[in-house]
Amino acid sequence: MKRFKMNATDKEQRIEAADVLKGIALIGILLINMPNFYSPASYYDDNLLDGSRMNYVANGLVDVVVGRTGYALLAILFGFGFMKMFQRTYERQVSFTPFYVRRITVLLLVGAIHALFIWHGDMICDVQLLCFDHAIFSRSKERSVISVGNRNI
């Protein structure tokens, strides 16, 4: 297989619905993390501020509806992006794994710099480490994936 540089997707190949969903997911994650940007909210329990049950329920609903949904949606879109990259390399008859591993490595370095110097709540490193697992097991047989999973239980 030949090696090539992956270019950005052309406008006619982009899926606008995926871009809109990415934007919604990122806004949700931004909103759920906003208290950590301007206050020491991550250092105390929400119940210490206002002991009311309503405050506890409201914080829980915001966390589930906005935050967890944003994280889940972003995870689904990462998988979708992986499949689109795989499809593009397959159509061009290019080896996918070296390209994918390079991309994961660069994003892991960016995430490490971001986590060390900008914000402690970064998820990029976690996601990229899981992507390495994905790259390792993407071509594995079902039995080998199950056997490795059973050892880790």
N, C-alpha and C positions, 0 to 999 in steps of 0.2 A: 504494500500500500504506500502511496505517496504521502508526503507531508506538506501541509500548507498552512498559511496563516488565516485564521478565522476572522472574517470581517463582520461588522455590525450588520444586522438584518436590514434589508431594504424596506422602505415604507410600505410597499405593496405586500410584503411577506409578513409584516408585523400583525399580531393579533391584538386589536385595540381593546377587546374585553379583558385580556390578560393584563395589559398595561393599567387599565382602570382598576382592576382588582388589586394589583400591586400597590397602587396609590392609596386605595382604601385601607389595605393592611398596614401600610407604613404610617398613615395618619392615626390609625387605632393604636399602634405601638407607641407612637410619639405621645398621644394623649395619655396613655396609661403610665408612661415614664416621666411625664412633665413635672409632677411633684418632686421627683428626685433631682431635677435641674435647679430648682430655686429654693429648696428647703431640705432640712435633714430628715425627710420623711422616711427614708429607708432605715433610720436608726431607732425608731420607736414604733410601738404598736398603735394601730388606729384606735383601739379602745381607750388608750390613755388620753386622747384629746377630748373625746366626747363619749361618755359611757353609755349613750343611748343605743338601744337595739336598732333603731331606724338607721343610724349612722353606719352601724356594722353591716346591715343588710344592703344599704345603698353602695357602700364600698365594695361589697362582694359582687353585686350586680354589675357595677362598672368594670370590675376586674374580669368577670366572666364574659360579659357581652362585648366589651371593647378590647380588652387586652388579650385574653385567651383566644378569642376569635381571630384577632389580627395575627397572632403567632401561628395559629393553625392554618390560616389562609396563606400566609407567607411560606410556610413549609410545603403546602400543596403546590404553590407556584414555583418553588425551587425544584420540586420534582418534575413539574411540567416543563420548566426551562431545560432541565437535564435531558428530557426526552426529545425536545426540539433540537438541542445541540447534537444529540446522537443521530437524529433523523437527518440533519443537514450533512453531517460527516459521512453517513452511510450513502446518501444520494451522490456525494462527490467521490465516493470510494476512497476515503481517507481514514487512517487509523485514528480512532476516537480516544483511546486510553491515554496516549502521551499528551494530547491536547488538553484533556480533562485534568490530568494530574498537574500540568503546568498551571492551569487556571486555578485549581484548588490551592496550590502552593502560594501563588501570588496573593490570593484573597486571604489566606491564613496569615501571611506577613502583614498585610494591610490591617487585618483584624487585631493582630498582636500589638501593632503600633497604636491603633485606636484604643484598645483596652488599657495599655500601659500609660499613655500620655493624655488621652482625651476624656474617656468615661469608663468607669468601672463596670457598668452593666452591659458591656458589649456581648453580643451573641455570635458574631461572625466567626470567632475561633471555634466555638462549639459546633457550629454548623459545618465548617470546613473539615473538622476532625471526623465528623460523621460522614462527610463526603468521601474521605479517604477509605472508610469502611465500604462505602457504596462502590467505589472504584475497584476495590479488591474483590468484592463478592458479585459484581455485576455480571461476570461471565461464569461464575461458579455453578455447579450443578446443585439442584435442590437438596440432595442428600447432604452435601458438604455444608451448606448454609444451616440446615437444621441441626447437624451434629455440632457445629460450633456454637449455635444458639443454645443447645441443650447443656453444653459444658458451662455456660455462663449463668445458668439459673441457680 
